[in-house]
Amino acid sequence: MSHLILKWGTLKGWDFSDSEKGKALLKEYNSIGSSMSAIMQKDTPRQQEIICELIDVCDDPEGIFLDWDDKYVSKEEAKKYVKGSRE
């Protein structure tokens, strides 16, 4: 099952090994450029869109985890977190 770990409004960890769409989105995300450190990552607007698309791809009921807050969230909460983190 696909899942995401988010921290500081960006990707920290993921598993999309069973999702071709997820793998393609991650490839696009990385082609734009990314830091090895979540705190140093400055996502572009397109990267934020990709993260939201990855959120939609998650099929694990507890598939989106906010690492800093130590909790699982809904897809809607996760998207709000990603979009609001850089404003």
N, C-alpha and C positions, 0 to 999 in steps of 0.2 A: 504494500500500500504506500502511496505517495504521502510524504509529509515535509514540513518546513519548520525550521527554527529561525526566529527573527530576533534581532537585537539591534538597538539603536536605529530602528526603522529600516533595516536592510537584512540581507541574507546572512545567516551565521552557519546554518547547516541545512541539509536537505537529502532526500532520497526520492528520486524519480526514475529509478532503475526499471520500473515496470510501465513507464509512460513515455511514448515517443514524443508526444507534444511537450511534456515537461523537459525532456532532454534537449529538444530543439530550442525551447525558450531559454534554457540555461546556456546553451551555446551562443545564442544571440546576446544574452546579458554579458557573458565573458568577452565577447568580441568587441564590445563597447569599451571595456576596460574595467578592472576591479582591483581592489586592494586585498591582500591576504588578511587584513584586520578589519573587522566589522566597524570598529570605531573610526577608522580612517577612511572608510568608503564614503564617497560623495556621489550618490546615485543621480544620474541624469533623469529628466522627466520620462524618457523612454524606459530606463531601467526600473523606475517606479511602476510604470505600466506593466512591464514584464513580471515584476514581483506580484502584482495584482492578478495577472493571468495565471501565474504559478499557484496562487492561492486558490483560484477556481479549479485548477487541475487536482488539487489535493482530494483524495478520496477516503482517507483515514478519518473516522469520526473525531478522533483527537489528534488531527494531523497538523495543527498549527500551534506552535508553542512560542510564547514570548519569554525569552531567556531571562531578561532583566527582571521581569515581573514574576517569573516562576509560575506561569499558569498557561493553560490551554485556552484558546479563544475561538470564537466563531469566525467564519470567513468575512463577515461584515466588519467585525471588530478588528480583524487583522488588516483589512484594507484601509480602514480609518487610521490605524496605527502607522502604516507605511506612508500614507498621504500626508498625515499631520506631523510626521517626525522632522521634516525639513522646512516647515513653514515658520 
